């Protein structure tokens, strides 16, 4: 093989390699752009709700307390319909041991904290709430 033939072979290889390289670079740039744009994917959070000690006994619940919990539940129902809330529930234990959780999506931690702090049960000081970043790893599909 002459030097000229060798160079022609190298050029042919480059013509085959360059489109693949360009495609790979374009894909990497798009991936980097998606990572750099905050808020493109909502993040998941969980908040843990605990009753205040006054409400450990069912006898201590007032009409206003019950109305606030009704608003809390109605808000969760609305959030399920809008797709913001992934799931919510509570343990079936006595008041001093029970706790609830809400797993939801928000654009960032500030939005998640605002959602948690505006929960009617938190606003009414019936429950305390603790926010944590969260990721749903597996989720059962409804039949």
C-alpha positions as CSV (number, residue, x, y, z in Angstrom):
1,X,0.0,0.0,0.0
2,X,1.4,3.4,-1.0
3,X,1.3,6.4,1.2
4,X,-1.4,7.9,-0.9
5,X,-3.6,4.8,-0.6
6,X,-3.0,4.8,3.1
7,X,-4.2,8.4,3.4
8,X,-7.3,7.7,1.3
9,X,-8.1,4.8,3.6
10,X,-7.7,7.0,6.7
11,X,-10.0,9.7,5.1
12,X,-12.6,7.0,4.4
13,X,-12.5,5.9,8.1
14,X,-12.8,9.5,9.2
15,X,-15.9,10.0,7.0
16,X,-17.5,7.0,8.7
17,X,-16.4,8.0,12.2
18,X,-17.2,11.7,12.1
19,X,-21.0,11.5,11.9
20,X,-21.1,9.1,14.9
21,X,-18.8,11.5,16.8
22,X,-21.0,14.5,15.9
23,X,-24.1,12.6,17.0
24,X,-22.5,11.6,20.3
25,X,-21.4,15.2,21.0
26,X,-24.9,16.5,20.2
27,X,-26.5,14.0,22.6
28,X,-24.1,14.9,25.3
29,X,-24.7,18.6,24.8
30,X,-28.5,18.0,25.0
31,X,-28.1,16.0,28.2
32,X,-25.9,18.8,29.8
33,X,-28.5,21.4,28.8
34,X,-31.2,19.4,30.5
35,X,-29.1,19.1,33.7
36,X,-28.3,22.9,33.7
37,X,-32.0,23.9,33.4
38,X,-33.4,23.8,36.9
39,X,-37.0,22.9,37.2
40,X,-37.2,20.8,34.1
41,X,-38.1,17.7,36.1
42,X,-40.1,18.0,39.3
43,X,-38.3,16.6,42.4
44,X,-40.0,14.3,44.9
45,X,-40.3,15.1,48.6
46,X,-41.9,13.5,51.6
47,X,-43.2,15.2,54.6
48,X,-43.9,13.4,57.9
49,X,-46.8,14.7,60.0
50,X,-47.2,14.1,63.7
51,X,-50.1,15.1,65.9
52,X,-49.4,17.6,68.6
53,X,-49.6,16.0,72.1
54,X,-52.9,17.7,72.9
55,X,-54.5,15.6,70.2
56,X,-53.2,12.2,71.4
57,X,-56.6,11.6,73.0
58,X,-59.7,11.6,70.8
59,X,-61.6,13.4,73.6
60,X,-59.4,16.5,73.1
61,X,-60.4,17.1,69.5
62,X,-62.6,20.3,69.0
63,X,-65.0,21.0,66.2
64,X,-62.4,23.5,64.8
65,X,-59.7,20.8,64.9
66,X,-61.9,18.4,62.9
67,X,-62.7,21.1,60.4
68,X,-59.0,21.8,59.9
69,X,-58.4,18.1,59.3
70,X,-61.2,18.0,56.8
71,X,-59.6,20.9,54.9
72,X,-56.2,19.0,55.1
73,X,-57.9,15.9,53.5
74,X,-59.7,17.9,50.9
75,X,-56.4,19.6,49.9
76,X,-54.8,16.1,49.5
77,X,-57.7,15.0,47.3
78,X,-57.2,18.1,45.1
79,X,-53.5,17.5,44.9
80,X,-54.0,13.9,43.8
81,X,-56.3,15.2,41.0
82,X,-53.7,17.7,39.8
83,X,-50.9,15.1,39.9
84,X,-48.9,17.0,42.5
85,X,-49.4,14.4,45.3
86,X,-48.2,10.9,44.7
87,X,-49.6,9.4,47.9
88,X,-50.7,10.2,51.4
89,X,-51.6,8.2,54.4
90,X,-51.1,7.5,58.1
91,X,-50.3,4.7,60.4
92,X,-53.1,3.0,62.4
93,X,-51.7,3.4,65.8
94,X,-52.7,5.4,69.0
95,X,-52.3,9.2,68.8
96,X,-48.9,9.3,70.5
97,X,-47.4,6.8,68.0
98,X,-49.3,7.6,64.8
99,X,-47.8,9.6,62.0
100,X,-48.8,10.5,58.5
101,X,-46.8,11.0,55.3
102,X,-47.3,12.9,52.1
103,X,-45.1,12.1,49.1
104,X,-45.4,14.7,46.4
105,X,-43.6,16.6,43.6
106,X,-42.3,20.1,43.6
107,X,-40.0,22.1,41.4
108,X,-37.5,22.6,44.3
109,X,-37.1,22.5,48.0
110,X,-38.5,26.0,48.5
111,X,-41.7,25.1,46.7
112,X,-41.9,21.8,48.6
113,X,-41.5,23.6,51.9
114,X,-44.2,26.1,51.0
115,X,-46.6,23.3,50.1
116,X,-45.9,21.6,53.4
117,X,-46.2,24.7,55.5
118,X,-49.5,25.6,53.9
119,X,-51.1,22.3,54.8
120,X,-54.3,23.2,56.8
121,X,-53.4,20.8,59.6
122,X,-49.9,22.4,59.9
123,X,-51.4,26.0,59.7
124,X,-53.9,25.1,62.4
125,X,-51.0,23.8,64.6
126,X,-52.6,20.4,64.9
127,X,-49.7,18.6,63.3
128,X,-46.0,19.2,63.0
129,X,-44.3,18.5,59.7
130,X,-40.8,17.5,58.7
131,X,-39.7,17.8,55.0
132,X,-37.2,15.4,53.4
133,X,-36.1,14.9,49.8
134,X,-37.4,11.6,48.6
135,X,-37.3,9.3,45.5
136,X,-39.9,6.7,44.7
137,X,-37.9,3.8,43.5
138,X,-40.8,1.3,42.9
139,X,-44.5,1.9,42.6
140,X,-47.2,-0.7,42.2
141,X,-49.3,-0.1,39.1
142,X,-53.1,-0.2,39.6
143,X,-54.7,-3.2,37.8
